[in-house]
Each structure stands twice: as structure tokens, then as C-alpha cells.
Amino acid sequence: MDSENGDNGDKQALKVLLQQLKTDHRRIDAQISALRDTGAVDMLKIGRMKKIKLILKDKIANIQDRLIPDIIA
């Protein structure tokens, strides 16, 4: 029974982390759009932000895979 509770706790923690990463991803995307809209295009800063956004996307995909495993029929 303890392992079931641990698994549920792990899944809940992953869901919280997933939501936080998605929020961060959207925030960075909004910041990139705002930088482009202002006309003050700092390509180096935008490039760094895009790299962070990609890292977040990879982490999101990893957590989603852990929460919803592939089922081969």
C-alpha cells in the first residue's frame, strides 16, 4: 500500500511541476512576442529565451511521457 501512496504522491508532484513548466513556457513565449512587438529587437536575448523555451518544452514532454506511458497494443 505504501508504494501506491508513493506513486500517487510522485504523480501529483509531477503534475504540479508540469503545470509550473507550462506556465513558464507561456510566460517566456509572451516575453519573446513583447520584445518583437516593441521593435527593440535584441537577437541575442531572443535567442537565449528561445533556447530556454526549448529546454522547457523538452522537460514538459518528458514529464508527460512519465505520466502517460505509451501503451503498445
N, CA, C, O and CB atoms as a CASP TS submission, in Angstrom:
PFRMAT TS
TARGET T0000
AUTHOR 0000-0000-0000
METHOD Language model
MODEL 1
PARENT N/A
ATOM      1  N   MET     1       0.815  -1.199   0.000  1.00  0.00           N
ATOM      2  CA  MET     1       0.000   0.000   0.000  1.00  0.00           C
ATOM      3  C   MET     1       0.859   1.263   0.000  1.00  0.00           C
ATOM      4  O   MET     1       0.499   2.265  -0.618  1.00  0.00           O
ATOM      5  CB  MET     1      -0.927  -0.002   1.200  1.00  0.00           C
ATOM      6  N   ASP     2       1.998   1.208   0.698  1.00  0.00           N
ATOM      7  CA  ASP     2       2.832   2.409   0.755  1.00  0.00           C
ATOM      8  C   ASP     2       3.340   2.812  -0.610  1.00  0.00           C
ATOM      9  O   ASP     2       3.432   4.000  -0.916  1.00  0.00           O
ATOM     10  CB  ASP     2       4.001   2.191   1.684  1.00  0.00           C
ATOM     11  N   SER     3       3.675   1.814  -1.447  1.00  0.00           N
ATOM     12  CA  SER     3       4.189   2.152  -2.769  1.00  0.00           C
ATOM     13  C   SER     3       3.112   2.803  -3.624  1.00  0.00           C
ATOM     14  O   SER     3       3.414   3.659  -4.455  1.00  0.00           O
ATOM     15  CB  SER     3       4.730   0.907  -3.465  1.00  0.00           C
ATOM     16  N   GLU     4       1.856   2.407  -3.428  1.00  0.00           N
ATOM     17  CA  GLU     4       0.765   3.043  -4.169  1.00  0.00           C
ATOM     18  C   GLU     4       0.629   4.501  -3.755  1.00  0.00           C
ATOM     19  O   GLU     4       0.442   5.375  -4.601  1.00  0.00           O
ATOM     20  CB  GLU     4      -0.564   2.295  -3.937  1.00  0.00           C
ATOM     21  N   ASN     5       0.721   4.763  -2.466  1.00  0.00           N
ATOM     22  CA  ASN     5       0.644   6.146  -1.997  1.00  0.00           C
ATOM     23  C   ASN     5       1.840   6.946  -2.498  1.00  0.00           C
ATOM     24  O   ASN     5       1.699   8.120  -2.840  1.00  0.00           O
ATOM     25  CB  ASN     5       0.575   6.195  -0.460  1.00  0.00           C
ATOM     26  N   GLY     6       2.996   6.333  -2.544  1.00  0.00           N
ATOM     27  CA  GLY     6       4.185   6.999  -3.052  1.00  0.00           C
ATOM     28  C   GLY     6       4.049   7.317  -4.530  1.00  0.00           C
ATOM     29  O   GLY     6       4.442   8.392  -4.983  1.00  0.00           O
ATOM     30  N   ASP     7       3.486   6.369  -5.284  1.00  0.00           N
ATOM     31  CA  ASP     7       3.278   6.596  -6.718  1.00  0.00           C
ATOM     32  C   ASP     7       2.302   7.737  -6.949  1.00  0.00           C
ATOM     33  O   ASP     7       2.504   8.566  -7.837  1.00  0.00           O
ATOM     34  CB  ASP     7       2.765   5.321  -7.399  1.00  0.00           C
ATOM     35  N   ASN     8       1.235   7.778  -6.143  1.00  0.00           N
ATOM     36  CA  ASN     8       0.264   8.858  -6.280  1.00  0.00           C
ATOM     37  C   ASN     8       0.884  10.199  -5.913  1.00  0.00           C
ATOM     38  O   ASN     8       0.601  11.219  -6.542  1.00  0.00           O
ATOM     39  CB  ASN     8      -0.961   8.587  -5.407  1.00  0.00           C
ATOM     40  N   GLY     9       1.728  10.188  -4.895  1.00  0.00           N
ATOM     41  CA  GLY     9       2.414  11.411  -4.492  1.00  0.00           C
ATOM     42  C   GLY     9       3.387  11.875  -5.564  1.00  0.00           C
ATOM     43  O   GLY     9       3.508  13.068  -5.843  1.00  0.00           O
ATOM     44  N   ASP    10       4.085  10.901  -6.165  1.00  0.00           N
ATOM     45  CA  ASP    10       5.009  11.227  -7.258  1.00  0.00           C
ATOM     46  C   ASP    10       4.256  11.798  -8.451  1.00  0.00           C
ATOM     47  O   ASP    10       4.684  12.785  -9.048  1.00  0.00           O
ATOM     48  CB  ASP    10       5.803   9.981  -7.685  1.00  0.00           C
ATOM     49  N   LYS    11       3.138  11.176  -8.793  1.00  0.00           N
ATOM     50  CA  LYS    11       2.343  11.661  -9.925  1.00  0.00           C
ATOM     51  C   LYS    11       1.815  13.066  -9.648  1.00  0.00           C
ATOM     52  O   LYS    11       1.812  13.922 -10.531  1.00  0.00           O
ATOM     53  CB  LYS    11       1.173  10.701 -10.216  1.00  0.00           C
ATOM     54  N   GLN    12       1.373  13.291  -8.426  1.00  0.00           N
ATOM     55  CA  GLN    12       0.863  14.616  -8.074  1.00  0.00           C
ATOM     56  C   GLN    12       1.973  15.658  -8.157  1.00  0.00           C
ATOM     57  O   GLN    12       1.753  16.765  -8.648  1.00  0.00           O
ATOM     58  CB  GLN    12       0.252  14.603  -6.662  1.00  0.00           C
ATOM     59  N   ALA    13       3.154  15.307  -7.681  1.00  0.00           N
ATOM     60  CA  ALA    13       4.291  16.228  -7.748  1.00  0.00           C
ATOM     61  C   ALA    13       4.664  16.507  -9.200  1.00  0.00           C
ATOM     62  O   ALA    13       4.989  17.642  -9.551  1.00  0.00           O
ATOM     63  CB  ALA    13       5.504  15.652  -6.986  1.00  0.00           C
ATOM     64  N   LEU    14       4.619  15.475 -10.048  1.00  0.00           N
ATOM     65  CA  LEU    14       4.920  15.665 -11.467  1.00  0.00           C
ATOM     66  C   LEU    14       3.879  16.563 -12.131  1.00  0.00           C
ATOM     67  O   LEU    14       4.214  17.390 -12.978  1.00  0.00           O
ATOM     68  CB  LEU    14       4.986  14.311 -12.186  1.00  0.00           C
ATOM     69  N   LYS    15       2.614  16.394 -11.741  1.00  0.00           N
ATOM     70  CA  LYS    15       1.553  17.233 -12.316  1.00  0.00           C
ATOM     71  C   LYS    15       1.744  18.696 -11.923  1.00  0.00           C
ATOM     72  O   LYS    15       1.534  19.592 -12.740  1.00  0.00           O
ATOM     73  CB  LYS    15       0.164  16.740 -11.856  1.00  0.00           C
ATOM     74  N   VAL    16       2.140  18.937 -10.682  1.00  0.00           N
ATOM     75  CA  VAL    16       2.389  20.308 -10.228  1.00  0.00           C
ATOM     76  C   VAL    16       3.578  20.891 -10.990  1.00  0.00           C
ATOM     77  O   VAL    16       3.525  22.032 -11.449  1.00  0.00           O
ATOM     78  CB  VAL    16       2.650  20.347  -8.692  1.00  0.00           C
ATOM     79  N   LEU    17       4.640  20.114 -11.123  1.00  0.00           N
ATOM     80  CA  LEU    17       5.820  20.567 -11.864  1.00  0.00           C
ATOM     81  C   LEU    17       5.473  20.822 -13.331  1.00  0.00           C
ATOM     82  O   LEU    17       5.922  21.806 -13.919  1.00  0.00           O
ATOM     83  CB  LEU    17       6.955  19.529 -11.759  1.00  0.00           C
ATOM     84  N   LEU    18       4.674  19.934 -13.915  1.00  0.00           N
ATOM     85  CA  LEU    18       4.254  20.092 -15.301  1.00  0.00           C
ATOM     86  C   LEU    18       3.500  21.402 -15.493  1.00  0.00           C
ATOM     87  O   LEU    18       3.751  22.129 -16.454  1.00  0.00           O
ATOM     88  CB  LEU    18       3.383  18.911 -15.734  1.00  0.00           C
ATOM     89  N   GLN    19       2.594  21.700 -14.599  1.00  0.00           N
ATOM     90  CA  GLN    19       1.826  22.945 -14.697  1.00  0.00           C
ATOM     91  C   GLN    19       2.742  24.163 -14.576  1.00  0.00           C
ATOM     92  O   GLN    19       2.571  25.151 -15.290  1.00  0.00           O
ATOM     93  CB  GLN    19       0.736  22.991 -13.609  1.00  0.00           C
ATOM     94  N   GLN    20       3.705  24.087 -13.677  1.00  0.00           N
ATOM     95  CA  GLN    20       4.648  25.191 -13.495  1.00  0.00           C
ATOM     96  C   GLN    20       5.502  25.396 -14.755  1.00  0.00           C
ATOM     97  O   GLN    20       5.727  26.531 -15.174  1.00  0.00           O
ATOM     98  CB  GLN    20       5.556  24.924 -12.273  1.00  0.00           C
ATOM     99  N   LEU    21       5.971  24.303 -15.351  1.00  0.00           N
ATOM    100  CA  LEU    21       6.780  24.398 -16.558  1.00  0.00           C
ATOM    101  C   LEU    21       5.965  24.966 -17.722  1.00  0.00           C
ATOM    102  O   LEU    21       6.473  25.767 -18.507  1.00  0.00           O
ATOM    103  CB  LEU    21       7.343  23.023 -16.927  1.00  0.00           C
ATOM    104  N   LYS    22       4.705  24.550 -17.827  1.00  0.00           N
ATOM    105  CA  LYS    22       3.848  25.082 -18.885  1.00  0.00           C
ATOM    106  C   LYS    22       3.627  26.581 -18.701  1.00  0.00           C
ATOM    107  O   LYS    22       3.620  27.341 -19.669  1.00  0.00           O
ATOM    108  CB  LYS    22       2.498  24.345 -18.906  1.00  0.00           C
ATOM    109  N   THR    23       3.448  26.992 -17.460  1.00  0.00           N
ATOM    110  CA  THR    23       3.272  28.418 -17.167  1.00  0.00           C
ATOM    111  C   THR    23       4.525  29.199 -17.549  1.00  0.00           C
ATOM    112  O   THR    23       4.439  30.260 -18.167  1.00  0.00           O
ATOM    113  CB  THR    23       2.945  28.630 -15.674  1.00  0.00           C
ATOM    114  N   ASP    24       5.682  28.673 -17.178  1.00  0.00           N
ATOM    115  CA  ASP    24       6.954  29.328 -17.528  1.00  0.00           C
ATOM    116  C   ASP    24       7.130  29.400 -19.042  1.00  0.00           C
ATOM    117  O   ASP    24       7.586  30.414 -19.570  1.00  0.00           O
ATOM    118  CB  ASP    24       8.145  28.575 -16.895  1.00  0.00           C
ATOM    119  N   HIS    25       6.769  28.326 -19.737  1.00  0.00           N
ATOM    120  CA  HIS    25       6.889  28.278 -21.200  1.00  0.00           C
ATOM    121  C   HIS    25       6.022  29.375 -21.838  1.00  0.00           C
ATOM    122  O   HIS    25       6.475  30.088 -22.733  1.00  0.00           O
ATOM    123  CB  HIS    25       6.473  26.873 -21.738  1.00  0.00           C
ATOM    124  N   ARG    26       4.783  29.501 -21.372  1.00  0.00           N
ATOM    125  CA  ARG    26       3.886  30.537 -21.903  1.00  0.00           C
ATOM    126  C   ARG    26       4.399  31.937 -21.580  1.00  0.00           C
ATOM    127  O   ARG    26       4.292  32.848 -22.401  1.00  0.00           O
ATOM    128  CB  ARG    26       2.469  30.360 -21.337  1.00  0.00           C
ATOM    129  N   ARG    27       4.959  32.105 -20.380  1.00  0.00           N
ATOM    130  CA  ARG    27       5.478  33.415 -19.969  1.00  0.00           C
ATOM    131  C   ARG    27       6.638  33.833 -20.864  1.00  0.00           C
ATOM    132  O   ARG    27       6.703  34.979 -21.309  1.00  0.00           O
ATOM    133  CB  ARG    27       5.930  33.385 -18.492  1.00  0.00           C
ATOM    134  N   ILE    28       7.550  32.906 -21.127  1.00  0.00           N
ATOM    135  CA  ILE    28       8.695  33.217 -21.979  1.00  0.00           C
ATOM    136  C   ILE    28       8.231  33.502 -23.405  1.00  0.00           C
ATOM    137  O   ILE    28       8.757  34.402 -24.060  1.00  0.00           O
ATOM    138  CB  ILE    28       9.713  32.058 -21.966  1.00  0.00           C
ATOM    139  N   ASP    29       7.256  32.745 -23.888  1.00  0.00           N
ATOM    140  CA  ASP    29       6.722  32.991 -25.219  1.00  0.00           C
ATOM    141  C   ASP    29       6.123  34.401 -25.307  1.00  0.00           C
ATOM    142  O   ASP    29       6.312  35.106 -26.298  1.00  0.00           O
ATOM    143  CB  ASP    29       5.661  31.929 -25.575  1.00  0.00           C
ATOM    144  N   ALA    30       5.406  34.794 -24.268  1.00  0.00           N
ATOM    145  CA  ALA    30       4.828  36.141 -24.238  1.00  0.00           C
ATOM    146  C   ALA    30       5.915  37.211 -24.198  1.00  0.00           C
ATOM    147  O   ALA    30       5.775  38.264 -24.821  1.00  0.00           O
ATOM    148  CB  ALA    30       3.897  36.295 -23.030  1.00  0.00           C
ATOM    149  N   GLN    31       6.987  36.948 -23.472  1.00  0.00           N
ATOM    150  CA  GLN    31       8.093  37.906 -23.403  1.00  0.00           C
ATOM    151  C   GLN    31       8.786  38.050 -24.758  1.00  0.00           C
ATOM    152  O   GLN    31       9.163  39.152 -25.155  1.00  0.00           O
ATOM    153  CB  GLN    31       9.109  37.471 -22.336  1.00  0.00           C
ATOM    154  N   ILE    32       8.949  36.943 -25.454  1.00  0.00           N
ATOM    155  CA  ILE    32       9.556  36.992 -26.787  1.00  0.00           C
ATOM    156  C   ILE    32       8.672  37.810 -27.725  1.00  0.00           C
ATOM    157  O   ILE    32       9.166  38.649 -28.478  1.00  0.00           O
ATOM    158  CB  ILE    32       9.770  35.558 -27.352  1.00  0.00           C
ATOM    159  N   SER    33       7.376  37.565 -27.676  1.00  0.00           N
ATOM    160  CA  SER    33       6.449  38.327 -28.529  1.00  0.00           C
ATOM    161  C   SER    33       6.485  39.807 -28.185  1.00  0.00           C
ATOM    162  O   SER    33       6.450  40.654 -29.078  1.00  0.00           O
ATOM    163  CB  SER    33       5.014  37.792 -28.383  1.00  0.00           C
ATOM    164  N   ALA    34       6.553  40.123 -26.905  1.00  0.00           N
ATOM    165  CA  ALA    34       6.593  41.524 -26.481  1.00  0.00           C
ATOM    166  C   ALA    34       7.870  42.199 -26.976  1.00  0.00           C
ATOM    167  O   ALA    34       7.831  43.348 -27.417  1.00  0.00           O
ATOM    168  CB  ALA    34       6.495  41.629 -24.945  1.00  0.00           C
ATOM    169  N   LEU    35       8.988  41.503 -26.909  1.00  0.00           N
ATOM    170  CA  LEU    35      10.249  42.069 -27.411  1.00  0.00           C
ATOM    171  C   LEU    35      10.161  42.363 -28.904  1.00  0.00           C
ATOM    172  O   LEU    35      10.624  43.404 -29.372  1.00  0.00           O
ATOM    173  CB  LEU    35      11.419  41.108 -27.134  1.00  0.00           C
ATOM    174  N   ARG    36       9.569  41.444 -29.636  1.00  0.00           N
ATOM    175  CA  ARG    36       9.431  41.646 -31.075  1.00  0.00           C
ATOM    176  C   ARG    36       8.483  42.805 -31.378  1.00  0.00           C
ATOM    177  O   ARG    36       8.725  43.582 -32.302  1.00  0.00           O
ATOM    178  CB  ARG    36       8.929  40.364 -31.746  1.00  0.00           C
ATOM    179  N   ASP    37       7.411  42.921 -30.606  1.00  0.00           N
ATOM    180  CA  ASP    37       6.410  43.967 -30.839  1.00  0.00           C
ATOM    181  C   ASP    37       6.932  45.359 -30.531  1.00  0.00           C
ATOM    182  O   ASP    37       6.500  46.331 -31.151  1.00  0.00           O
ATOM    183  CB  ASP    37       5.182  43.700 -30.007  1.00  0.00           C
ATOM    184  N   THR    38       7.860  45.473 -29.577  1.00  0.00           N
ATOM    185  CA  THR    38       8.378  46.787 -29.217  1.00  0.00           C
ATOM    186  C   THR    38       9.318  47.340 -30.277  1.00  0.00           C
ATOM    187  O   THR    38       9.580  48.542 -30.317  1.00  0.00           O
ATOM    188  CB  THR    38       9.093  46.717 -27.887  1.00  0.00           C
ATOM    189  N   GLY    39       9.817  46.469 -31.127  1.00  0.00           N
ATOM    190  CA  GLY    39      10.723  46.924 -32.174  1.00  0.00           C
ATOM    191  C   GLY    39      12.172  46.949 -31.727  1.00  0.00           C
ATOM    192  O   GLY    39      13.075  47.046 -32.558  1.00  0.00           O
ATOM    193  N   ALA    40      12.405  46.863 -30.431  1.00  0.00           N
ATOM    194  CA  ALA    40      13.768  46.821 -29.906  1.00  0.00           C
ATOM    195  C   ALA    40      14.217  45.361 -29.928  1.00  0.00           C
ATOM    196  O   ALA    40      14.201  44.671 -28.909  1.00  0.00           O
ATOM    197  CB  ALA    40      13.851  47.431 -28.447  1.00  0.00           C
ATOM    198  N   VAL    41      14.610  44.920 -31.094  1.00  0.00           N
ATOM    199  CA  VAL    41      14.936  43.512 -31.271  1.00  0.00           C
ATOM    200  C   VAL    41      16.376  43.255 -30.839  1.00  0.00           C
ATOM    201  O   VAL    41      17.327  43.689 -31.489  1.00  0.00           O
ATOM    202  CB  VAL    41      14.723  43.082 -32.739  1.00  0.00           C
ATOM    203  N   ASP    42      16.506  42.556 -29.750  1.00  0.00           N
ATOM    204  CA  ASP    42      17.812  42.110 -29.263  1.00  0.00           C
ATOM    205  C   ASP    42      17.903  40.619 -29.594  1.00  0.00           C
ATOM    206  O   ASP    42      17.448  39.772 -28.827  1.00  0.00           O
ATOM    207  CB  ASP    42      17.994  42.385 -27.697  1.00  0.00           C
ATOM    208  N   MET    43      18.492  40.320 -30.735  1.00  0.00           N
ATOM    209  CA  MET    43      18.510  38.942 -31.225  1.00  0.00           C
ATOM    210  C   MET    43      19.219  37.982 -30.275  1.00  0.00           C
ATOM    211  O   MET    43      18.839  36.815 -30.174  1.00  0.00           O
ATOM    212  CB  MET    43      19.175  38.892 -32.576  1.00  0.00           C
ATOM    213  N   LEU    44      20.234  38.461 -29.588  1.00  0.00           N
ATOM    214  CA  LEU    44      20.946  37.608 -28.640  1.00  0.00           C
ATOM    215  C   LEU    44      20.020  37.216 -27.484  1.00  0.00           C
ATOM    216  O   LEU    44      19.968  36.054 -27.080  1.00  0.00           O
ATOM    217  CB  LEU    44      22.210  38.328 -28.103  1.00  0.00           C
ATOM    218  N   LYS    45      19.294  38.202 -26.964  1.00  0.00           N
ATOM    219  CA  LYS    45      18.364  37.931 -25.860  1.00  0.00           C
ATOM    220  C   LYS    45      17.230  37.021 -26.320  1.00  0.00           C
ATOM    221  O   LYS    45      16.845  36.095 -25.606  1.00  0.00           O
ATOM    222  CB  LYS    45      17.791  39.249 -25.298  1.00  0.00           C
ATOM    223  N   ILE    46      16.700  37.281 -27.504  1.00  0.00           N
ATOM    224  CA  ILE    46      15.626  36.440 -28.029  1.00  0.00           C
ATOM    225  C   ILE    46      16.129  35.019 -28.251  1.00  0.00           C
ATOM    226  O   ILE    46      15.413  34.058 -27.968  1.00  0.00           O
ATOM    227  CB  ILE    46      15.071  37.023 -29.342  1.00  0.00           C
ATOM    228  N   GLY    47      17.339  34.881 -28.748  1.00  0.00           N
ATOM    229  CA  GLY    47      17.925  33.556 -28.949  1.00  0.00           C
ATOM    230  C   GLY    47      18.064  32.786 -27.645  1.00  0.00           C
ATOM    231  O   GLY    47      17.775  31.590 -27.584  1.00  0.00           O
ATOM    232  N   ARG    48      18.506  33.477 -26.611  1.00  0.00           N
ATOM    233  CA  ARG    48      18.629  32.828 -25.292  1.00  0.00           C
ATOM    234  C   ARG    48      17.268  32.405 -24.765  1.00  0.00           C
ATOM    235  O   ARG    48      17.115  31.319 -24.206  1.00  0.00           O
ATOM    236  CB  ARG    48      19.310  33.772 -24.284  1.00  0.00           C
ATOM    237  N   MET    49      16.285  33.273 -24.947  1.00  0.00           N
ATOM    238  CA  MET    49      14.936  32.960 -24.466  1.00  0.00           C
ATOM    239  C   MET    49      14.344  31.776 -25.234  1.00  0.00           C
ATOM    240  O   MET    49      13.653  30.936 -24.657  1.00  0.00           O
ATOM    241  CB  MET    49      14.018  34.191 -24.598  1.00  0.00           C
ATOM    242  N   LYS    50      14.617  31.719 -26.527  1.00  0.00           N
ATOM    243  CA  LYS    50      14.129  30.588 -27.318  1.00  0.00           C
ATOM    244  C   LYS    50      14.786  29.289 -26.869  1.00  0.00           C
ATOM    245  O   LYS    50      14.139  28.242 -26.842  1.00  0.00           O
ATOM    246  CB  LYS    50      14.393  30.823 -28.813  1.00  0.00           C
ATOM    247  N   LYS    51      16.061  29.351 -26.518  1.00  0.00           N
ATOM    248  CA  LYS    51      16.764  28.162 -26.036  1.00  0.00           C
ATOM    249  C   LYS    51      16.143  27.681 -24.722  1.00  0.00           C
ATOM    250  O   LYS    51      15.934  26.482 -24.534  1.00  0.00           O
ATOM    251  CB  LYS    51      18.275  28.459 -25.845  1.00  0.00           C
ATOM    252  N   ILE    52      15.852  28.612 -23.821  1.00  0.00           N
ATOM    253  CA  ILE    52      15.206  28.265 -22.552  1.00  0.00           C
ATOM    254  C   ILE    52      13.833  27.664 -22.817  1.00  0.00           C
ATOM    255  O   ILE    52      13.431  26.695 -22.173  1.00  0.00           O
ATOM    256  CB  ILE    52      15.083  29.508 -21.638  1.00  0.00           C
ATOM    257  N   LYS    53      13.118  28.253 -23.775  1.00  0.00           N
ATOM    258  CA  LYS    53      11.787  27.760 -24.121  1.00  0.00           C
ATOM    259  C   LYS    53      11.855  26.326 -24.635  1.00  0.00           C
ATOM    260  O   LYS    53      11.006  25.505 -24.288  1.00  0.00           O
ATOM    261  CB  LYS    53      11.135  28.667 -25.173  1.00  0.00           C
ATOM    262  N   LEU    54      12.863  26.013 -25.465  1.00  0.00           N
ATOM    263  CA  LEU    54      13.036  24.650 -25.971  1.00  0.00           C
ATOM    264  C   LEU    54      13.376  23.667 -24.855  1.00  0.00           C
ATOM    265  O   LEU    54      12.889  22.537 -24.842  1.00  0.00           O
ATOM    266  CB  LEU    54      14.128  24.621 -27.033  1.00  0.00           C
ATOM    267  N   ILE    55      14.206  24.102 -23.930  1.00  0.00           N
ATOM    268  CA  ILE    55      14.544  23.245 -22.785  1.00  0.00           C
ATOM    269  C   ILE    55      13.292  22.938 -21.972  1.00  0.00           C
ATOM    270  O   ILE    55      13.074  21.800 -21.555  1.00  0.00           O
ATOM    271  CB  ILE    55      15.614  23.921 -21.889  1.00  0.00           C
ATOM    272  N   LEU    56      12.467  23.970 -21.750  1.00  0.00           N
ATOM    273  CA  LEU    56      11.210  23.765 -21.019  1.00  0.00           C
ATOM    274  C   LEU    56      10.300  22.803 -21.776  1.00  0.00           C
ATOM    275  O   LEU    56       9.664  21.939 -21.173  1.00  0.00           O
ATOM    276  CB  LEU    56      10.489  25.112 -20.792  1.00  0.00           C
ATOM    277  N   LYS    57      10.242  22.954 -23.093  1.00  0.00           N
ATOM    278  CA  LYS    57       9.395  22.082 -23.908  1.00  0.00           C
ATOM    279  C   LYS    57       9.840  20.628 -23.766  1.00  0.00           C
ATOM    280  O   LYS    57       9.006  19.731 -23.648  1.00  0.00           O
ATOM    281  CB  LYS    57       9.436  22.515 -25.393  1.00  0.00           C
ATOM    282  N   ASP    58      11.151  20.394 -23.778  1.00  0.00           N
ATOM    283  CA  ASP    58      11.676  19.043 -23.603  1.00  0.00           C
ATOM    284  C   ASP    58      11.320  18.477 -22.231  1.00  0.00           C
ATOM    285  O   ASP    58      10.948  17.310 -22.107  1.00  0.00           O
ATOM    286  CB  ASP    58      13.191  19.037 -23.793  1.00  0.00           C
ATOM    287  N   LYS    59      11.437  19.314 -21.206  1.00  0.00           N
ATOM    288  CA  LYS    59      11.088  18.862 -19.851  1.00  0.00           C
ATOM    289  C   LYS    59       9.598  18.538 -19.765  1.00  0.00           C
ATOM    290  O   LYS    59       9.205  17.555 -19.137  1.00  0.00           O
ATOM    291  CB  LYS    59      11.464  19.940 -18.802  1.00  0.00           C
ATOM    292  N   ILE    60       8.776  19.367 -20.396  1.00  0.00           N
ATOM    293  CA  ILE    60       7.323  19.132 -20.403  1.00  0.00           C
ATOM    294  C   ILE    60       7.016  17.791 -21.071  1.00  0.00           C
ATOM    295  O   ILE    60       6.237  16.997 -20.545  1.00  0.00           O
ATOM    296  CB  ILE    60       6.578  20.286 -21.140  1.00  0.00           C
ATOM    297  N   ALA    61       7.626  17.544 -22.223  1.00  0.00           N
ATOM    298  CA  ALA    61       7.402  16.287 -22.945  1.00  0.00           C
ATOM    299  C   ALA    61       7.852  15.090 -22.113  1.00  0.00           C
ATOM    300  O   ALA    61       7.184  14.057 -22.095  1.00  0.00           O
ATOM    301  CB  ALA    61       8.145  16.302 -24.292  1.00  0.00           C
ATOM    302  N   ASN    62       8.976  15.227 -21.428  1.00  0.00           N
ATOM    303  CA  ASN    62       9.497  14.157 -20.589  1.00  0.00           C
ATOM    304  C   ASN    62       8.515  13.825 -19.461  1.00  0.00           C
ATOM    305  O   ASN    62       8.229  12.655 -19.207  1.00  0.00           O
ATOM    306  CB  ASN    62      10.865  14.552 -20.010  1.00  0.00           C
ATOM    307  N   ILE    63       8.011  14.838 -18.800  1.00  0.00           N
ATOM    308  CA  ILE    63       7.075  14.615 -17.695  1.00  0.00           C
ATOM    309  C   ILE    63       5.771  14.027 -18.212  1.00  0.00           C
ATOM    310  O   ILE    63       5.200  13.136 -17.583  1.00  0.00           O
ATOM    311  CB  ILE    63       6.802  15.928 -16.938  1.00  0.00           C
ATOM    312  N   GLN    64       5.294  14.517 -19.352  1.00  0.00           N
ATOM    313  CA  GLN    64       4.064  13.963 -19.918  1.00  0.00           C
ATOM    314  C   GLN    64       4.243  12.495 -20.257  1.00  0.00           C
ATOM    315  O   GLN    64       3.325  11.700 -20.053  1.00  0.00           O
ATOM    316  CB  GLN    64       3.645  14.744 -21.166  1.00  0.00           C
ATOM    317  N   ASP    65       5.402  12.121 -20.769  1.00  0.00           N
ATOM    318  CA  ASP    65       5.678  10.718 -21.065  1.00  0.00           C
ATOM    319  C   ASP    65       5.687   9.875 -19.793  1.00  0.00           C
ATOM    320  O   ASP    65       5.241   8.727 -19.797  1.00  0.00           O
ATOM    321  CB  ASP    65       7.015  10.582 -21.793  1.00  0.00           C
ATOM    322  N   ARG    66       6.193  10.445 -18.719  1.00  0.00           N
ATOM    323  CA  ARG    66       6.223   9.703 -17.451  1.00  0.00           C
ATOM    324  C   ARG    66       4.828   9.553 -16.860  1.00  0.00           C
ATOM    325  O   ARG    66       4.523   8.543 -16.225  1.00  0.00           O
ATOM    326  CB  ARG    66       7.139  10.403 -16.445  1.00  0.00           C
ATOM    327  N   LEU    67       3.981  10.558 -17.068  1.00  0.00           N
ATOM    328  CA  LEU    67       2.615  10.495 -16.533  1.00  0.00           C
ATOM    329  C   LEU    67       1.704   9.618 -17.373  1.00  0.00           C
ATOM    330  O   LEU    67       0.839   8.926 -16.837  1.00  0.00           O
ATOM    331  CB  LEU    67       2.028  11.885 -16.439  1.00  0.00           C
ATOM    332  N   ILE    68       1.894   9.644 -18.692  1.00  0.00           N
ATOM    333  CA  ILE    68       1.049   8.890 -19.595  1.00  0.00           C
ATOM    334  C   ILE    68       1.955   7.979 -20.429  1.00  0.00           C
ATOM    335  O   ILE    68       2.372   8.353 -21.525  1.00  0.00           O
ATOM    336  CB  ILE    68       0.193   9.842 -20.502  1.00  0.00           C
ATOM    337  N   PRO    69       2.254   6.806 -19.919  1.00  0.00           N
ATOM    338  CA  PRO    69       3.154   5.907 -20.651  1.00  0.00           C
ATOM    339  C   PRO    69       2.513   5.398 -21.939  1.00  0.00           C
ATOM    340  O   PRO    69       1.293   5.275 -22.044  1.00  0.00           O
ATOM    341  CB  PRO    69       3.555   4.721 -19.768  1.00  0.00           C
ATOM    342  N   ASP    70       3.372   5.107 -22.916  1.00  0.00           N
ATOM    343  CA  ASP    70       2.889   4.539 -24.176  1.00  0.00           C
ATOM    344  C   ASP    70       2.368   3.135 -23.947  1.00  0.00           C
ATOM    345  O   ASP    70       2.997   2.333 -23.257  1.00  0.00           O
ATOM    346  CB  ASP    70       4.003   4.530 -25.240  1.00  0.00           C
ATOM    347  N   ILE    71       1.220   2.844 -24.528  1.00  0.00           N
ATOM    348  CA  ILE    71       0.652   1.507 -24.438  1.00  0.00           C
ATOM    349  C   ILE    71       0.682   0.899 -25.839  1.00  0.00           C
ATOM    350  O   ILE    71       0.006   1.378 -26.750  1.00  0.00           O
ATOM    351  CB  ILE    71      -0.811   1.538 -23.855  1.00  0.00           C
ATOM    352  N   ILE    72       1.460  -0.141 -25.995  1.00  0.00           N
ATOM    353  CA  ILE    72       1.571  -0.795 -27.292  1.00  0.00           C
ATOM    354  C   ILE    72       0.507  -1.870 -27.366  1.00  0.00           C
ATOM    355  O   ILE    72       0.475  -2.789 -26.546  1.00  0.00           O
ATOM    356  CB  ILE    72       2.994  -1.395 -27.513  1.00  0.00           C
ATOM    357  N   ALA    73      -0.370  -1.747 -28.362  1.00  0.00           N
ATOM    358  CA  ALA    73      -1.487  -2.694 -28.479  1.00  0.00           C
ATOM    359  C   ALA    73      -1.087  -3.901 -29.287  1.00  0.00           C
ATOM    360  O   ALA    73      -1.898  -4.804 -29.491  1.00  0.00           O
ATOM    361  CB  ALA    73      -2.701  -2.025 -29.116  1.00  0.00           C
TER
END
